[in-house]
Each structure stands twice: as structure tokens, then as C-alpha cells.
Amino acid sequence: MAPNRVLGVMLLVAGCILLALAYQQSQSIADQTKHVFTGEFRDRTTIMLIGGAVSAVVGIVALLVPSRRLGYGH
């Protein structure tokens, strides 16, 4: 398996885990209370959502780009 495929799978899995944890955290009482009064989530939840989304997108791109374009193919 090409290195970019392994990296892509790892990033995609990590991104999905971060998104799931961020969603779970956004449903907490602390986050819901802040969201009601300020209209935004806690900083930690926001960072996890953004990090998870970016990681998942980069993972998908790494899986879709042929390894020849990255210099790993023959």
C-alpha cells in the first residue's frame, strides 16, 4: 500500500473520531448552556470540530490523489 494511502486512512479515521468526540461534547450541558446564551460553543469543542473536519478532508484527498502525482509511483 502506498504511503499516501496509509496516511490518508489514518487521517480520515482520526478526523472521524475527532468529529464524533466534538459532537458528543457539543451535547453536554456546559456547551448547551453557553450555546443558548452566546450562540457559540466552547473553544475546545470548536477546535475539535475544525480539526476533525480538516483531518477528514485531507485524508480523503490523500486517498483520492494517485500516488504517481506525489512521486511514490513508478
N, CA, C and O atoms as CSV, one atom per row, in Angstrom:
chain,resi,resn,atom,element,x,y,z
A,1,MET,N,N,0.852,-1.171,0.000
A,1,MET,CA,C,0.000,0.000,0.000
A,1,MET,C,C,0.899,1.236,0.000
A,1,MET,O,O,1.881,1.297,0.740
A,2,ALA,N,N,0.564,2.202,-0.820
A,2,ALA,CA,C,1.371,3.412,-0.943
A,2,ALA,C,C,1.315,4.231,0.351
A,2,ALA,O,O,0.304,4.226,1.053
A,3,PRO,N,N,2.393,4.921,0.654
A,3,PRO,CA,C,2.426,5.715,1.901
A,3,PRO,C,C,1.310,6.755,2.003
A,3,PRO,O,O,0.793,7.010,3.091
A,4,ASN,N,N,0.939,7.359,0.863
A,4,ASN,CA,C,-0.125,8.363,0.940
A,4,ASN,C,C,-1.476,7.720,1.250
A,4,ASN,O,O,-2.340,8.367,1.842
A,5,ARG,N,N,-1.669,6.480,0.868
A,5,ARG,CA,C,-2.924,5.781,1.192
A,5,ARG,C,C,-2.992,5.472,2.687
A,5,ARG,O,O,-4.040,5.628,3.313
A,6,VAL,N,N,-1.873,5.036,3.249
A,6,VAL,CA,C,-1.828,4.751,4.688
A,6,VAL,C,C,-2.081,6.033,5.470
A,6,VAL,O,O,-2.874,6.053,6.411
A,7,LEU,N,N,-1.400,7.101,5.072
A,7,LEU,CA,C,-1.591,8.391,5.737
A,7,LEU,C,C,-3.024,8.872,5.580
A,7,LEU,O,O,-3.608,9.408,6.522
A,8,GLY,N,N,-3.595,8.683,4.390
A,8,GLY,CA,C,-4.976,9.100,4.152
A,8,GLY,C,C,-5.962,8.371,5.044
A,8,GLY,O,O,-6.881,8.981,5.590
A,9,VAL,N,N,-5.773,7.068,5.192
A,9,VAL,CA,C,-6.669,6.285,6.054
A,9,VAL,C,C,-6.520,6.736,7.505
A,9,VAL,O,O,-7.510,6.904,8.218
A,10,MET,N,N,-5.275,6.931,7.934
A,10,MET,CA,C,-5.046,7.362,9.322
A,10,MET,C,C,-5.686,8.722,9.591
A,10,MET,O,O,-6.322,8.913,10.627
A,11,LEU,N,N,-5.522,9.670,8.664
A,11,LEU,CA,C,-6.116,10.994,8.842
A,11,LEU,C,C,-7.634,10.944,8.802
A,11,LEU,O,O,-8.302,11.647,9.561
A,12,LEU,N,N,-8.173,10.128,7.932
A,12,LEU,CA,C,-9.631,10.010,7.843
A,12,LEU,C,C,-10.210,9.422,9.128
A,12,LEU,O,O,-11.220,9.909,9.634
A,13,VAL,N,N,-9.581,8.390,9.649
A,13,VAL,CA,C,-10.049,7.775,10.903
A,13,VAL,C,C,-9.921,8.769,12.055
A,13,VAL,O,O,-10.849,8.916,12.850
A,14,ALA,N,N,-8.777,9.453,12.151
A,14,ALA,CA,C,-8.582,10.433,13.222
A,14,ALA,C,C,-9.594,11.565,13.117
A,14,ALA,O,O,-10.122,12.021,14.131
A,15,GLY,N,N,-9.868,12.020,11.899
A,15,GLY,CA,C,-10.853,13.081,11.704
A,15,GLY,C,C,-12.253,12.664,12.116
A,15,GLY,O,O,-12.981,13.440,12.735
A,16,CYS,N,N,-12.631,11.437,11.775
A,16,CYS,CA,C,-13.954,10.932,12.160
A,16,CYS,C,C,-14.070,10.791,13.674
A,16,CYS,O,O,-15.113,11.097,14.253
A,17,ILE,N,N,-12.999,10.329,14.313
A,17,ILE,CA,C,-13.014,10.214,15.776
A,17,ILE,C,C,-13.141,11.589,16.419
A,17,ILE,O,O,-13.923,11.770,17.353
A,18,LEU,N,N,-12.370,12.565,15.919
A,18,LEU,CA,C,-12.463,13.925,16.465
A,18,LEU,C,C,-13.852,14.517,16.272
A,18,LEU,O,O,-14.388,15.161,17.174
A,19,LEU,N,N,-14.434,14.300,15.101
A,19,LEU,CA,C,-15.786,14.820,14.857
A,19,LEU,C,C,-16.809,14.171,15.781
A,19,LEU,O,O,-17.708,14.846,16.284
A,20,ALA,N,N,-16.679,12.868,16.006
A,20,ALA,CA,C,-17.607,12.187,16.904
A,20,ALA,C,C,-17.460,12.693,18.332
A,20,ALA,O,O,-18.455,12.923,19.018
A,21,LEU,N,N,-16.215,12.869,18.780
A,21,LEU,CA,C,-15.995,13.391,20.136
A,21,LEU,C,C,-16.493,14.825,20.277
A,21,LEU,O,O,-17.069,15.193,21.300
A,22,ALA,N,N,-16.267,15.627,19.245
A,22,ALA,CA,C,-16.731,17.016,19.291
A,22,ALA,C,C,-18.255,17.080,19.324
A,22,ALA,O,O,-18.830,17.893,20.047
A,23,TYR,N,N,-18.908,16.219,18.540
A,23,TYR,CA,C,-20.373,16.190,18.562
A,23,TYR,C,C,-20.871,15.789,19.943
A,23,TYR,O,O,-21.796,16.396,20.483
A,24,GLN,N,N,-20.253,14.767,20.504
A,24,GLN,CA,C,-20.659,14.313,21.832
A,24,GLN,C,C,-20.452,15.417,22.863
A,24,GLN,O,O,-21.287,15.621,23.745
A,25,GLN,N,N,-19.339,16.122,22.744
A,25,GLN,CA,C,-19.049,17.205,23.678
A,25,GLN,C,C,-20.014,18.378,23.475
A,25,GLN,O,O,-20.361,19.062,24.438
A,26,SER,N,N,-20.447,18.613,22.241
A,26,SER,CA,C,-21.357,19.731,21.987
A,26,SER,C,C,-22.732,19.489,22.593
A,26,SER,O,O,-23.511,20.426,22.765
A,27,GLN,N,N,-23.032,18.239,22.915
A,27,GLN,CA,C,-24.317,17.915,23.527
A,27,GLN,C,C,-24.284,17.992,25.053
A,27,GLN,O,O,-25.295,17.749,25.711
A,28,SER,N,N,-23.124,18.329,25.612
A,28,SER,CA,C,-23.005,18.415,27.070
A,28,SER,C,C,-23.774,19.626,27.594
A,28,SER,O,O,-24.081,20.555,26.846
A,29,ILE,N,N,-24.072,19.600,28.864
A,29,ILE,CA,C,-24.826,20.695,29.483
A,29,ILE,C,C,-24.039,22.000,29.427
A,29,ILE,O,O,-24.612,23.064,29.190
A,30,ALA,N,N,-22.725,21.919,29.646
A,30,ALA,CA,C,-21.896,23.132,29.607
A,30,ALA,C,C,-21.927,23.774,28.228
A,30,ALA,O,O,-22.077,24.990,28.111
A,31,ASP,N,N,-21.788,22.967,27.190
A,31,ASP,CA,C,-21.814,23.512,25.833
A,31,ASP,C,C,-23.206,24.014,25.458
A,31,ASP,O,O,-23.341,25.059,24.822
A,32,GLN,N,N,-24.221,23.285,25.845
A,32,GLN,CA,C,-25.580,23.715,25.525
A,32,GLN,C,C,-25.924,25.033,26.219
A,32,GLN,O,O,-26.581,25.893,25.633
A,33,THR,N,N,-25.481,25.187,27.463
A,33,THR,CA,C,-25.741,26.425,28.197
A,33,THR,C,C,-25.043,27.602,27.532
A,33,THR,O,O,-25.645,28.658,27.337
A,34,LYS,N,N,-23.769,27.419,27.184
A,34,LYS,CA,C,-23.044,28.505,26.518
A,34,LYS,C,C,-23.675,28.817,25.174
A,34,LYS,O,O,-23.775,29.983,24.792
A,35,HIS,N,N,-24.104,27.781,24.450
A,35,HIS,CA,C,-24.707,27.985,23.136
A,35,HIS,C,C,-26.017,28.769,23.242
A,35,HIS,O,O,-26.320,29.595,22.381
A,36,VAL,N,N,-26.776,28.515,24.279
A,36,VAL,CA,C,-28.045,29.230,24.467
A,36,VAL,C,C,-27.798,30.715,24.718
A,36,VAL,O,O,-28.497,31.565,24.166
A,37,PHE,N,N,-26.800,31.031,25.555
A,37,PHE,CA,C,-26.578,32.425,25.939
A,37,PHE,C,C,-25.697,33.204,24.966
A,37,PHE,O,O,-25.878,34.413,24.815
A,38,THR,N,N,-24.754,32.546,24.305
A,38,THR,CA,C,-23.827,33.281,23.439
A,38,THR,C,C,-23.980,32.938,21.963
A,38,THR,O,O,-23.513,33.686,21.104
A,39,GLY,N,N,-24.623,31.824,21.660
A,39,GLY,CA,C,-24.779,31.406,20.275
A,39,GLY,C,C,-23.580,30.671,19.719
A,39,GLY,O,O,-23.543,30.371,18.525
A,40,GLU,N,N,-22.590,30.370,20.560
A,40,GLU,CA,C,-21.417,29.619,20.099
A,40,GLU,C,C,-21.046,28.561,21.117
A,40,GLU,O,O,-21.462,28.613,22.274
A,41,PHE,N,N,-20.256,27.599,20.664
A,41,PHE,CA,C,-19.817,26.518,21.535
A,41,PHE,C,C,-18.534,26.912,22.255
A,41,PHE,O,O,-17.928,27.942,21.957
A,42,ARG,N,N,-18.130,26.077,23.206
A,42,ARG,CA,C,-16.865,26.319,23.899
A,42,ARG,C,C,-15.716,26.205,22.911
A,42,ARG,O,O,-15.848,25.553,21.875
A,43,ASP,N,N,-14.588,26.836,23.225
A,43,ASP,CA,C,-13.435,26.848,22.325
A,43,ASP,C,C,-12.924,25.445,22.024
A,43,ASP,O,O,-12.578,25.139,20.883
A,44,ARG,N,N,-12.876,24.598,23.037
A,44,ARG,CA,C,-12.371,23.236,22.838
A,44,ARG,C,C,-13.232,22.471,21.839
A,44,ARG,O,O,-12.705,21.755,20.988
A,45,THR,N,N,-14.527,22.614,21.933
A,45,THR,CA,C,-15.430,21.928,21.019
A,45,THR,C,C,-15.248,22.453,19.596
A,45,THR,O,O,-15.222,21.675,18.642
A,46,THR,N,N,-15.125,23.751,19.459
A,46,THR,CA,C,-14.936,24.352,18.140
A,46,THR,C,C,-13.626,23.891,17.512
A,46,THR,O,O,-13.589,23.569,16.324
A,47,ILE,N,N,-12.554,23.856,18.295
A,47,ILE,CA,C,-11.257,23.415,17.785
A,47,ILE,C,C,-11.327,21.952,17.352
A,47,ILE,O,O,-10.759,21.579,16.325
A,48,MET,N,N,-12.019,21.129,18.126
A,48,MET,CA,C,-12.150,19.714,17.764
A,48,MET,C,C,-12.973,19.546,16.487
A,48,MET,O,O,-12.650,18.698,15.655
A,49,LEU,N,N,-14.024,20.337,16.324
A,49,LEU,CA,C,-14.826,20.258,15.106
A,49,LEU,C,C,-14.004,20.662,13.883
A,49,LEU,O,O,-14.032,19.978,12.860
A,50,ILE,N,N,-13.284,21.759,13.987
A,50,ILE,CA,C,-12.474,22.230,12.859
A,50,ILE,C,C,-11.341,21.250,12.565
A,50,ILE,O,O,-11.104,20.901,11.408
A,51,GLY,N,N,-10.645,20.807,13.604
A,51,GLY,CA,C,-9.548,19.855,13.412
A,51,GLY,C,C,-10.010,18.541,12.808
A,51,GLY,O,O,-9.343,17.981,11.939
A,52,GLY,N,N,-11.154,18.050,13.270
A,52,GLY,CA,C,-11.694,16.807,12.723
A,52,GLY,C,C,-12.099,16.945,11.267
A,52,GLY,O,O,-11.847,16.052,10.458
A,53,ALA,N,N,-12.726,18.064,10.935
A,53,ALA,CA,C,-13.148,18.283,9.551
A,53,ALA,C,C,-11.940,18.409,8.625
A,53,ALA,O,O,-11.919,17.819,7.544
A,54,VAL,N,N,-10.940,19.175,9.045
A,54,VAL,CA,C,-9.741,19.347,8.221
A,54,VAL,C,C,-9.013,18.020,8.053
A,54,VAL,O,O,-8.583,17.679,6.951
A,55,SER,N,N,-8.877,17.276,9.136
A,55,SER,CA,C,-8.194,15.982,9.072
A,55,SER,C,C,-8.930,15.015,8.146
A,55,SER,O,O,-8.296,14.306,7.364
A,56,ALA,N,N,-10.232,14.981,8.224
A,56,ALA,CA,C,-11.008,14.087,7.372
A,56,ALA,C,C,-10.887,14.479,5.899
A,56,ALA,O,O,-10.744,13.611,5.038
A,57,VAL,N,N,-10.942,15.769,5.607
A,57,VAL,CA,C,-10.829,16.228,4.221
A,57,VAL,C,C,-9.441,15.925,3.660
A,57,VAL,O,O,-9.323,15.455,2.528
A,58,VAL,N,N,-8.392,16.187,4.437
A,58,VAL,CA,C,-7.037,15.889,3.976
A,58,VAL,C,C,-6.866,14.381,3.773
A,58,VAL,O,O,-6.202,13.956,2.828
A,59,GLY,N,N,-7.455,13.583,4.643
A,59,GLY,CA,C,-7.400,12.141,4.488
A,59,GLY,C,C,-8.077,11.672,3.215
A,59,GLY,O,O,-7.554,10.801,2.520
A,60,ILE,N,N,-9.230,12.237,2.901
A,60,ILE,CA,C,-9.942,11.878,1.671
A,60,ILE,C,C,-9.127,12.285,0.447
A,60,ILE,O,O,-9.028,11.527,-0.517
A,61,VAL,N,N,-8.549,13.477,0.488
A,61,VAL,CA,C,-7.721,13.932,-0.636
A,61,VAL,C,C,-6.519,13.013,-0.816
A,61,VAL,O,O,-6.169,12.661,-1.942
A,62,ALA,N,N,-5.887,12.625,0.281
A,62,ALA,CA,C,-4.728,11.731,0.194
A,62,ALA,C,C,-5.121,10.372,-0.381
A,62,ALA,O,O,-4.318,9.735,-1.062
A,63,LEU,N,N,-6.329,9.931,-0.119
A,63,LEU,CA,C,-6.789,8.663,-0.683
A,63,LEU,C,C,-7.125,8.780,-2.170
A,63,LEU,O,O,-6.962,7.818,-2.921
A,64,LEU,N,N,-7.589,9.940,-2.591
A,64,LEU,CA,C,-8.035,10.104,-3.965
A,64,LEU,C,C,-6.930,10.494,-4.933
A,64,LEU,O,O,-7.020,10.183,-6.120
A,65,VAL,N,N,-5.894,11.166,-4.458
A,65,VAL,CA,C,-4.809,11.596,-5.340
A,65,VAL,C,C,-3.943,10.378,-5.657
A,65,VAL,O,O,-3.500,9.678,-4.746
A,66,PRO,N,N,-3.703,10.124,-6.923
A,66,PRO,CA,C,-2.853,8.981,-7.284
A,66,PRO,C,C,-1.438,9.141,-6.731
A,66,PRO,O,O,-0.909,10.252,-6.683
A,67,SER,N,N,-0.833,8.041,-6.319
A,67,SER,CA,C,0.492,8.111,-5.719
A,67,SER,C,C,1.546,8.576,-6.715
A,67,SER,O,O,2.588,9.087,-6.306
A,68,ARG,N,N,1.300,8.409,-8.017
A,68,ARG,CA,C,2.239,8.874,-9.041
A,68,ARG,C,C,2.407,10.390,-8.993
A,68,ARG,O,O,3.492,10.904,-9.263
A,69,ARG,N,N,1.346,11.101,-8.653
A,69,ARG,CA,C,1.424,12.559,-8.604
A,69,ARG,C,C,2.262,13.025,-7.425
A,69,ARG,O,O,2.788,14.138,-7.438
A,70,LEU,N,N,2.390,12.193,-6.417
A,70,LEU,CA,C,3.161,12.565,-5.233
A,70,LEU,C,C,4.589,12.044,-5.296
A,70,LEU,O,O,5.371,12.283,-4.376
A,71,GLY,N,N,4.944,11.338,-6.365
A,71,GLY,CA,C,6.307,10.851,-6.533
A,71,GLY,C,C,6.561,9.483,-5.963
A,71,GLY,O,O,7.717,9.064,-5.904
A,72,TYR,N,N,5.515,8.741,-5.527
A,72,TYR,CA,C,5.711,7.425,-4.949
A,72,TYR,C,C,5.539,6.317,-5.962
A,72,TYR,O,O,6.022,5.206,-5.743
A,73,GLY,N,N,4.861,6.588,-7.072
A,73,GLY,CA,C,4.575,5.544,-8.060
A,73,GLY,C,C,5.706,5.377,-9.053
A,73,GLY,O,O,6.681,6.128,-9.047
A,74,HIS,N,N,5.555,4.377,-9.904
A,74,HIS,CA,C,6.576,4.123,-10.919
A,74,HIS,C,C,6.133,4.643,-12.244
A,74,HIS,O,O,6.861,4.523,-13.229
